Amino acid sequence: MTRDIRDLVWNTITRVGTCVLVTHDRGSIRTRPMVGVANRVEGMIWFVASRDQHQDLKAIEDAPVCLIYLDLEESAYVTVTGTAHFSTDPGRLKEIWNPTVDGWFENGHEDRKAIAFGVEPEVAECWNSPSADLFVALQMLTSPSGGAPTAIGENHRVLM
C-alpha cells in the first residue's frame, strides 16, 4: 500500500508540474507558484528561480518547505514537505529547463539570472475525492441524520 501511495504522489507531481511553494521566512509565511520537474530516481523535485528572488529564496536553503499540488482532473490533492537545497551545478539548469520557464529568462538555461533549487521530499500526504460535486452533495444529503458523517474520499500519509 505504501508503495502505491508513493507512486500516486510522484505521478501527481509529474503530471501537474505546477505547485504552490510554502516557506517560512522571518516570522511570516510566504507562498509562490512554481513549476517543478520531478526526478524520482534522485528523490528530488527541481525548480528554476530568478537570482533577483535569490535573497528571498536563500532563507529557505536547508529549511523545511511545503509544496502543494492540485490535480483537479483526477480530484487528487498532494502536499509534500521536505528540505530545500540550491544547486551550483551549471548542468542542472539545462537538465530541468522546460518551456514554461523560458518566458521568464531571455537567454534560456544560460541566463545569468536563472538558478536551480530542489526540494528533497520527506513526507507526503494525499487526498482523493470523488470528482463529481453532485455525488458529494448527494452523499452529504443521504448520510444518516445524527450519525457518523459519510466518508468522502481518502487520505494517506507516507514517508518518502
C-alpha positions in Angstrom: 0.0 0.0 0.0 2.8 2.4 0.9 4.4 1.8 -2.5 1.1 2.6 -4.2 0.8 5.9 -2.3 4.3 6.9 -3.2 3.5 6.1 -6.9 0.4 8.2 -6.6 2.4 11.1 -5.1 5.2 11.0 -7.7 2.7 10.6 -10.6 0.6 13.5 -9.4 3.7 15.7 -9.1 4.9 14.7 -12.5 1.5 15.2 -14.2 0.6 18.5 -12.5 4.1 20.2 -12.5 2.8 23.5 -11.1 2.6 23.8 -7.3 2.4 26.4 -4.6 5.7 26.6 -2.6 5.1 27.5 1.0 8.0 28.9 3.0 8.6 30.4 6.5 10.8 33.4 6.5 11.5 35.9 9.3 8.3 35.1 11.1 5.9 35.1 8.1 4.6 32.5 5.8 5.2 33.1 2.1 3.6 31.4 -0.9 4.5 31.5 -4.6 3.5 29.4 -7.6 6.4 27.4 -9.0 6.8 24.9 -11.9 8.8 21.9 -10.9 10.4 18.9 -12.5 10.2 15.7 -10.5 13.2 13.3 -10.6 12.1 10.2 -8.7 15.4 8.4 -9.2 17.2 11.3 -7.4 14.3 11.7 -5.0 14.2 15.5 -5.8 11.8 18.0 -7.2 13.7 20.7 -9.1 12.7 24.3 -9.7 14.1 27.3 -11.6 14.1 30.6 -9.9 15.4 34.1 -10.6 18.6 35.3 -8.8 16.6 38.5 -8.3 14.5 36.5 -5.9 17.5 34.6 -4.6 17.8 36.6 -1.4 14.2 35.7 -0.5 14.8 32.1 -1.5 18.2 31.9 0.2 16.3 31.9 3.5 14.9 28.5 2.7 18.2 26.8 2.0 18.3 23.7 4.1 15.0 24.7 5.7 11.7 22.9 5.7 9.3 23.8 2.9 5.9 22.6 1.7 4.7 22.0 -1.9 1.0 21.9 -2.7 -0.2 20.2 -5.9 -3.8 20.1 -7.0 -4.9 17.7 -9.8 -8.4 18.8 -10.5 -9.0 16.3 -13.3 -8.2 13.4 -11.0 -9.5 15.1 -7.8 -6.2 14.4 -6.2 -4.5 16.8 -3.8 -0.9 16.3 -2.7 1.3 18.1 -0.2 4.9 17.4 0.1 7.1 18.6 3.0 10.9 18.5 2.6 14.1 20.4 2.6 15.2 22.9 0.0 18.7 22.8 -1.5 20.3 25.1 -4.1 22.4 23.7 -6.9 25.6 25.3 -8.2 25.9 22.7 -11.0 25.6 24.6 -14.3 24.3 21.4 -16.0 21.4 21.2 -13.6 19.6 24.2 -15.2 19.9 22.6 -18.6 18.6 19.3 -17.3 15.5 20.7 -15.7 14.8 23.5 -18.2 11.3 23.5 -19.7 9.2 25.7 -22.0 7.2 27.1 -19.1 10.2 28.9 -17.6 11.5 30.1 -21.0 9.3 33.1 -20.9 11.0 34.4 -17.7 14.6 34.3 -18.9 15.8 35.9 -22.1 18.8 33.6 -22.6 17.2 30.3 -21.6 19.1 28.0 -19.3 22.3 30.1 -19.9 20.6 33.2 -18.4 22.7 34.5 -15.5 19.6 35.3 -13.6 18.4 31.6 -13.5 19.2 29.5 -10.5 18.1 25.9 -9.7 16.9 24.7 -6.4 15.5 21.3 -5.4 13.2 20.0 -2.7 14.0 16.7 -1.2 10.7 15.2 -0.2 10.5 13.7 3.3 6.7 13.3 3.9 3.8 13.4 1.5 0.1 13.5 2.2 -2.6 12.9 -0.4 -6.3 13.2 -0.6 -8.6 11.6 -3.3 -12.2 12.6 -3.5 -15.0 11.9 -6.0 -14.7 14.3 -8.9 -18.4 14.9 -9.2 -19.7 17.7 -7.0 -23.2 16.3 -7.4 -22.0 12.9 -6.0 -20.5 14.7 -2.9 -23.7 16.7 -2.4 -25.8 13.5 -2.7 -23.7 11.7 -0.1 -24.0 14.5 2.3 -27.7 14.7 1.9 -28.2 11.0 2.3 -25.9 10.5 5.3 -27.8 9.3 8.4 -29.1 12.2 10.5 -27.3 12.4 13.8 -25.0 9.5 12.8 -21.4 9.5 11.7 -20.6 11.7 8.7 -20.3 9.9 5.4 -16.7 9.4 4.4 -15.9 11.4 1.2 -12.6 10.5 -0.3 -9.4 9.0 1.1 -6.4 10.5 2.9 -3.0 8.9 3.1 0.3 9.9 4.6 3.6 8.4 3.5 7.3 8.8 4.2 9.1 9.5 1.0 
